[in-house]
Amino acid sequence: MNLDLFLLLCHDQVFTPEGELVLKFGSNGEGNGQFNAPTGVAVDINGNIIVADWGNSRIQVQDAVQY
């Protein structure tokens, strides 16, 4: 996994340092895979993307993907 990636929380997008879009996930809303005011993000050792979704009062984990 390439660790030189950036996550843009307002649009749930992952970019390379050069600005190339690598991955887009989630959407606005209250269902699984949807976010309402995401406020924090982390990536675990397995590459899973963990998002703190303040507006929905929950933590969501997006499965690891190969970059």
Secondary structure, DSSP 8 states (H G I E B T S, - for coil): -----EEETTTTEEE-TT--EEEE--EESSSTTEESSEEEEEE-TT--EEEEEGGGTEEEEE-----
